Amino acid sequence: MKRVKYYVAASVDGTIARADGSYDFLLQEGDHVADFIASFGWFDTVLMGRNTYRVAEDVGVTNPYPMLKSYLFSRTLETSPDPAVTLVSSDAAAAVSELKRGEGKDIWLCGGADLAASLFEAGVVDDVILKLNPVLAGPGIPLFKGGPKVDLELEEHKVYNNGVVLLHYRVKR
């Protein structure tokens, strides 16, 4: 069975983006970037909430991960902005459960906070991979908006020379 991995970058205080969706406080250079790009090989599918998707859309990109099967979760859109991006407008947990039963590589839960919370609530997320950036970003979009208490077990970690720390947790069941 495929695993859903919430792989996300955040500040030390748990901010994944500013309120407007920008993420200029996250380090864009260093060895962690090469490792992140290499991680695309783990996945064949990406899940994006509407606000996460909007960041790319606002700069004219309608399929930000063309190498992956892309799913956009939105209760307000009526059609997908791109024919290669599948729109899921109801029952995110059921859609993700179905994807997990498929063959292939794992599933990247790219964001955002609302989608992550709903999928944790449904118990379909298997791993949290957190790229902590050495900055306190202040108010913005948090890692999670609500959701249940979830116990995690540290699987591995890596500390980069620029202060970024990669933490890979498995959801304890």
Helices and strands as residue ranges (DSSP letters): E 4-11, E 15-17, H 31-39, G 40-42, E 43-49, H 50-57, E 69-73, E 85-88, H 92-100, E 106-111, H 113-121, E 127-133, E 141-142, E 152-159, E 165-171
